Amino acid sequence: MLQTINANYETFLQQFKDRARLLITCPDQQGIVAKVSKFLYEHGANIVQSDQYSTDPAGGTFFMRVEFDLPDIVMKKEELEKDFHHIANSFQMKWKFSYMSHVKRMAIFVSKQDHCLLDLLWRYQSGDFLCEIPLVISNHPDLQKTVESLGIPYYFIPVNKENKREAEQKQLELLQKYQIDFVVLARYMQILSPEFIRHYQYNIINIHHSFLPAFVGARPYERAYDRGVKIIGATSHYVTENLDEGPIIEQGVKEVNHRYNVEDLKRVGRTIERDVLARAVQLHLEDRVIVYENKTIVF
Ligand SMILES: Nc1nc2c(c(=O)[nH]1)N[C@@H](CN(C=O)c1ccc(C(=O)N[C@@H](CCC(=O)O)C(=O)O)cc1)CN2
């Protein structure tokens, strides 16, 4: 059940019950914006935001995000999507409608570090994040009391090289049981299998604690210290089977110098990680990210 934590939250949901978003990717050509706008107008929609980008107007790839209101959209969405097929096919579109009447359901995976987890939970409790967080899954028991004190179920599923397949099967069963839309890895320190990822393609968001592509993999702060870097950073990306090489959603950096030891780097880094992950989650919640050729277009 959606936690009614914040009165504004309820008002916001009531205000935007007829709001939807349409994301489009297709070969660039004349007339796309006109046809899409006319289609929405003819179906009784009012466009409140429209953004587009082309890699090359002379025949590149075109991307569009339209946000619109359509009264009683929940009753009309099947017809809307059926009618849109004609335009989509004529422009060879990849497309997706999403409806604000469906509050996205986010699962959080965590290991032992709590800073990103607590930041996400605070933003959820305060109503900043318009989502549900039905459960937290961890390969360690350390954070169980903290999470359950907020009324959120916590599932401790130990993971090691020998039991990874069975552990992931249990994780997937829970994600299905709770009807999860997307997963956030809040410093979850286990590599997900390709099989797991296939269930949530471009719906698993990770926070890597370095300014990628620098320091892929484990222990980036120690390696950054040994390298003598003058900035450190964090990167939020969609998870793919290529470790820390998925499409980047958000990044952040901060200056450091020779006086910082490894613990100092981690302390400064935690602030960057929290901010970058929160911005990435917000962009995903607002359907502002299109993935294309292992990169992102962020509207
Ligand atoms: N398939 C993917 N899985 C994960 C990704 C990813 O990009 N693709 N990101 C990682 C997060 N991560 C760095 O941000 C990371 C996590 C874990 C490891 C690692 O070497 N883990 C070891 C076990 C470590 C332990 O037991 O504590 C392992 O899984 O063998 C490297 C990088 C999340 N998963």
The ligand as a Gaussian input file, in Angstrom:
#p B3LYP/6-31G(d) Opt

LIG

0 1
 N       26.302000      -7.226000     -13.889000
 C       26.591000      -6.163000     -13.122000
 N       26.468000      -6.264000     -11.785000
 C       26.764000      -5.200000     -10.999000
 C       27.218000      -3.996000     -11.568000
 C       27.307000      -3.914000     -12.992000
 O       27.649000      -2.855000     -13.560000
 N       26.990000      -5.010000     -13.720000
 N       27.606000      -2.943000     -10.727000
 C       27.978000      -3.406000      -9.390000
 C       28.431000      -2.432000      -8.337000
 N       29.873000      -2.471000      -8.219000
 C       30.476000      -1.250000      -8.370000
 O       29.767000      -0.236000      -8.414000
 C       30.622000      -3.636000      -7.923000
 C       30.103000      -4.560000      -7.020000
 C       30.821000      -5.723000      -6.738000
 C       32.040000      -5.975000      -7.318000
 C       32.738000      -7.245000      -6.994000
 O       33.859000      -7.488000      -7.392000
 N       32.010000      -8.105000      -6.237000
 C       32.497000      -9.497000      -5.919000
 C       32.134000      -9.898000      -4.510000
 C       32.477000      -8.806000      -3.518000
 C       31.972000      -9.201000      -2.109000
 O       31.596000     -10.383000      -1.918000
 O       31.943000      -8.327000      -1.256000
 C       31.747000     -10.471000      -6.826000
 O       30.531000     -10.216000      -7.097000
 O       32.348000     -11.489000      -7.154000
 C       32.571000      -5.051000      -8.218000
 C       31.864000      -3.878000      -8.519000
 C       26.811000      -4.180000      -8.815000
 N       26.613000      -5.313000      -9.645000

